[in-house]
Amino acid sequence: MSITHLLPEVGDPQLTDRELGNLRPFIQKISQSGLLDSGLSESGAAISESAAAIYEVASQCLASAFVTWSHRMTLEYVDRFGSAELKESYLPGLLAGDRVGSTALATALADRSGKELLPITFRRDGDEFVIDGVIPWASNLYSDTLVVFAAREPETGERALFATEVGFAGVALKPAEGLLALNATSSGTIRFNELRLGNSFYLTSNVNEFFARMRPRFLLLQTAFCLGLSSASLDSSQLADGRLPFESDLDQLQGELNQLRAEWHRLLELQRNFAAISLDQDVLPYLKLRLRAAVLAQAATRVELAAVGGRGYFVSHPTSRRIRESLFLSIQAPTEGSLRWEISQQALKA
């Protein structure tokens, strides 16, 4: 598969950390390619095809792979849990890339792990849900973006999943600027103030089923862009003039990458038959894989910089960009801290 010909549609991928542009044209192009449909309910293909596409994009530009992941996961949520009306109104546009999706579940994941309380609340008012609170970070934020998020009912403690358009009344957006390697991702903070949503924008209150089915796929597609970045970094290191002192390091990192790719493919295969996935499936292997893949990417880019030398420290050099991209993996939800926290909590239960 080769999809790198799509990247020039958004300009030089090396500049996505410095230009306040957006990656919407790329999302549209890759959606229209059909590579993101695999693994959805009407697709005969496995989710591994979407994972492979994100992997390849990440080998060229992590920002492009990241926004592709966010859009692809929104497709999954709407396809699997959306109401008939939501699917009819939004799914065709999302599939075509004419409308962009944003997954904004970082706070829900932290809430679910017991790390912090979900800061978004909802209450019922007749046939509507009234939403208040803040999403600290989301990406792919345009006026017509469909955002999927979680909220809690403060009196009962009930959790539920919803979708909304960024442009609806009651939604305020504060763009994030001056980011490392992510200025083109249209990221920012979302604030809900008396946002009113009808029943069609309600996904589910069965959060146990939602996360049991979605988290492994969520983590596998994130792992795809971690591994894609590592692969590009190691390829660059092997071609560097200064690679000789680091050959043992490179061999060790390449061996780790090969092991992680094998485990990634194994877990992807387990997700092939979505309908047969058990609701009590163990998420721990997916958490560990995602953490190891992020740590590997950071190690690979560090060695790449050492092997490439001073040229790699210029902002415009691909090595410099990959260094900045790898730093993002520590704070992208689930963050490295959240992953380590949840893995430790899972170990205590064992």
C-alpha positions in Angstrom: 0.0 0.0 0.0 1.3 3.5 -0.8 -0.7 6.5 0.3 2.0 9.0 0.7 1.0 10.7 -2.6 -2.0 12.1 -0.6 0.3 14.1 1.7 1.3 16.9 -0.7 -2.4 17.9 -0.7 -1.7 19.6 2.6 1.7 20.9 1.7 5.1 19.8 3.0 4.5 17.5 6.0 7.7 18.7 7.6 6.0 22.1 8.2 2.9 20.9 10.0 4.4 21.8 13.4 5.1 25.4 12.3 2.3 26.5 10.0 -1.1 27.4 11.5 -2.8 25.6 8.7 -5.1 22.6 8.8 -5.1 19.1 7.7 -8.8 18.9 6.7 -7.9 18.5 3.0 -5.8 15.4 3.9 -8.6 13.9 6.0 -10.9 14.3 3.0 -8.5 12.7 0.6 -7.7 9.7 2.7 -11.4 9.2 3.5 -12.2 9.2 -0.2 -9.5 6.6 -0.7 -11.7 4.1 1.2 -8.8 3.1 3.5 -10.7 4.2 6.6 -13.8 2.1 6.0 -12.2 -1.2 7.0 -13.4 -2.6 10.2 -16.7 -0.7 10.2 -20.0 -2.6 10.4 -20.7 -2.5 6.6 -17.2 -3.4 5.6 -16.0 -6.8 4.8 -12.4 -5.8 5.5 -10.6 -6.0 8.9 -9.6 -3.0 10.9 -6.0 -3.9 10.2 -6.3 -2.1 6.8 -7.1 1.2 8.5 -4.3 0.5 11.0 -1.9 -0.1 8.1 -2.9 3.2 6.5 -2.4 5.2 9.7 1.0 3.4 10.2 2.1 4.5 6.7 1.0 8.1 7.1 2.8 8.3 10.4 6.0 7.3 8.7 5.8 10.6 6.8 3.9 12.9 9.2 2.6 12.1 12.7 0.3 15.1 12.7 -1.5 13.8 9.7 -1.7 10.3 11.2 -3.0 11.7 14.5 -5.9 13.6 12.9 -6.6 10.6 10.7 -6.9 8.4 13.9 -9.2 10.9 15.6 -11.5 11.0 12.5 -11.4 7.2 12.1 -12.4 6.6 15.7 -15.3 9.0 15.4 -16.5 6.9 12.5 -16.3 3.8 14.7 -18.3 5.4 17.5 -21.1 6.7 15.2 -21.2 3.5 13.2 -21.4 1.2 16.3 -23.3 3.3 18.8 -25.0 6.2 17.0 -28.8 6.5 16.7 -30.4 5.8 13.4 -30.9 9.6 13.0 -27.3 10.4 13.8 -26.1 7.8 11.4 -28.3 9.1 8.6 -27.4 12.7 9.2 -23.6 12.3 9.8 -22.2 9.0 8.7 -22.2 9.6 4.9 -20.4 12.9 5.4 -17.8 11.4 7.8 -17.1 8.5 5.4 -16.6 10.9 2.5 -14.4 13.2 4.6 -16.8 16.1 3.8 -17.3 16.3 7.6 -14.5 15.8 10.1 -14.8 13.8 13.3 -13.1 14.4 16.6 -12.7 11.9 19.5 -12.7 13.8 22.8 -12.6 11.0 25.4 -9.4 11.8 27.3 -11.3 13.0 30.3 -13.6 9.9 30.1 -10.6 7.6 30.1 -9.0 9.4 33.1 -12.4 9.2 34.9 -12.8 5.5 34.1 -9.3 4.6 35.4 -10.0 6.4 38.7 -7.4 9.0 38.0 -9.7 12.1 38.0 -13.4 13.0 37.9 -15.1 13.6 34.5 -15.4 17.4 34.3 -18.4 17.4 31.9 -21.9 17.0 33.3 -25.4 16.5 31.8 -29.0 16.7 33.0 -32.2 15.9 31.4 -34.7 18.6 30.6 -37.7 17.1 29.0 -36.7 15.6 25.6 -33.3 17.3 25.8 -29.9 16.8 27.5 -28.2 19.9 28.9 -24.4 19.7 28.8 -21.9 21.8 30.8 -18.2 21.5 31.3 -14.8 21.6 29.6 -12.9 19.4 27.2 -9.3 20.5 27.8 -8.0 19.2 24.5 -9.5 17.9 21.3 -8.3 18.1 17.6 -9.9 18.4 14.2 -12.0 21.3 15.5 -13.9 23.0 12.7 -17.3 24.7 12.9 -19.0 21.5 11.5 -16.9 18.9 13.2 -18.8 16.2 15.0 -17.2 15.6 18.4 -17.9 12.5 20.5 -17.5 13.0 24.3 -18.6 11.6 27.7 -20.5 13.3 30.5 -21.8 12.4 33.9 -25.0 13.1 35.7 -23.8 14.7 39.0 -26.6 13.4 41.2 -26.8 9.8 40.1 -23.3 9.3 38.8 -24.5 8.0 35.5 -22.1 8.2 32.6 -23.2 8.6 29.0 -21.7 9.2 25.6 -22.9 12.1 23.3 -22.0 13.7 20.0 -22.3 17.4 19.1 -21.3 19.8 16.4 -18.7 22.4 17.3 -20.8 25.1 15.8 -23.9 24.4 17.9 -25.1 27.1 20.3 -23.7 26.5 23.7 -20.3 25.3 22.4 -17.3 27.7 22.7 -13.9 26.9 21.2 -10.5 28.3 22.2 -7.8 27.3 19.6 -4.4 26.1 20.8 -1.4 27.8 19.3 2.3 27.5 19.5 2.3 23.7 19.7 5.2 21.4 18.9 4.5 19.5 15.7 0.8 19.9 15.9 -0.1 23.4 14.8 -1.9 22.1 11.7 -4.2 19.8 13.7 -6.8 22.4 14.6 -6.6 21.6 18.3 -8.1 23.5 21.2 -10.2 23.6 24.3 -14.0 23.1 24.1 -16.4 24.6 26.7 -20.0 23.6 27.0 -22.4 26.1 28.5 -26.0 25.0 28.5 -25.5 23.0 25.3 -28.9 21.4 24.5 -28.9 18.1 22.6 -31.8 16.0 21.4 -32.0 12.3 21.8 -30.5 11.7 18.4 -27.1 12.9 19.7 -27.2 10.5 22.6 -25.0 7.4 21.9 -25.2 5.2 25.0 -25.2 5.0 28.8 -23.8 1.5 28.7 -20.2 2.8 29.1 -18.9 -0.6 30.1 -19.9 -2.1 26.7 -18.7 1.0 24.8 -15.2 1.0 26.3 -14.9 -2.8 26.2 -15.5 -2.8 22.5 -13.9 0.5 21.6 -10.7 0.8 23.7 -8.8 -2.1 22.1 -9.5 -0.6 18.7 -8.7 2.9 19.9 -5.3 1.7 21.3 -4.4 -0.4 18.3 -4.9 2.5 15.9 -2.8 4.8 18.2 -0.1 2.1 18.3 -0.1 2.3 14.5 1.1 5.9 14.5 3.7 5.2 17.3 5.1 2.3 15.3 5.0 4.3 12.0 7.1 7.0 13.6 9.6 4.5 15.0 10.0 2.8 11.7 10.7 6.1 9.9 13.2 7.2 12.5 15.1 3.9 12.4 15.2 4.0 8.6 16.7 7.4 8.8 19.3 6.4 11.3 20.4 3.5 9.1 21.2 5.9 6.3 23.0 8.5 8.6 26.7 9.1 8.2 27.2 8.9 11.9 25.4 5.6 12.5 28.4 3.4 13.2 28.8 4.2 16.9 25.1 3.5 17.4 24.9 0.2 15.5 24.2 -1.9 18.6 21.6 0.6 19.8 19.9 0.5 16.4 20.0 -3.3 16.3 18.3 -3.4 19.7 15.7 -0.8 18.8 15.0 -2.6 15.5 14.5 -5.8 17.3 12.1 -4.2 19.7 10.2 -2.7 16.8 9.9 -6.1 15.1 8.6 -7.6 18.3 6.0 -4.8 18.8 4.9 -5.1 15.2 4.3 -8.8 15.6 2.3 -8.3 18.8 0.4 -5.5 17.1 -0.6 -7.7 14.2 -1.6 -10.5 16.6 -3.9 -8.2 18.5 -5.3 -6.7 15.3 -6.2 -10.2 14.2 -8.1 -10.7 17.5 -10.2 -7.6 16.5 -11.1 -9.0 13.1 -14.5 -10.4 14.1 -16.0 -7.5 16.0 -19.3 -9.2 16.7 -17.5 -12.0 18.5 -15.5 -9.8 20.9 -16.2 -10.6 24.5 -17.3 -7.7 26.7 -14.9 -8.9 29.4 -11.9 -9.0 27.1 -8.6 -8.1 28.8 -7.5 -4.5 27.9 -4.1 -4.9 29.6 -2.2 -6.2 26.5 -3.4 -3.3 24.5 -2.4 -0.8 27.2 1.1 -2.3 27.5 1.5 -2.4 23.7 0.5 1.3 23.4 2.9 2.3 26.1 5.8 0.3 24.8 5.3 1.7 21.3 5.4 5.3 22.5 8.5 4.7 24.6 10.2 3.0 21.6 9.4 6.0 19.3 11.0 8.4 21.8 14.1 6.2 22.1 14.3 5.8 18.3 14.2 9.5 17.6 16.8 10.2 20.3 19.2 7.8 18.6 18.3 9.2 15.2 19.3 12.7 16.3 22.6 11.4 17.7 23.3 9.5 14.4 22.3 12.3 12.1 24.2 14.9 14.0 23.9 18.7 13.9 21.9 18.7 10.6 19.0 17.1 12.5 18.8 20.0 14.9 17.5 22.4 12.3 13.8 23.0 12.6 13.2 22.2 8.9 15.0 18.8 9.1 12.9 15.6 9.2 14.8 14.4 12.2 14.0 17.5 14.2 10.3 17.1 13.3 10.3 13.5 14.4 11.8 14.5 17.8 9.0 17.0 18.3 6.4 14.4 17.2 7.7 11.8 19.6 7.4 14.2 22.5 3.7 14.4 21.8 3.2 10.7 22.6 3.9 11.3 26.3 1.0 13.6 26.7 -1.5 12.4 24.1 -4.4 10.6 25.8 -4.0 8.2 27.2 -0.9 9.9 28.4 2.2 8.0 29.5 1.3 8.8 33.1 -2.3 7.5 32.6 -1.1 4.4 30.9 1.4 3.6 33.7 -1.3 4.4 36.3 -3.9 2.1 34.7 -1.4 -0.7 34.1 -0.4 -0.6 37.7 -4.0 -0.7 38.8 -4.7 -3.6 36.5 -1.8 -5.4 38.1 -3.2 -4.9 41.6 -6.4 -6.6 40.5 -4.7 -9.6 39.1 
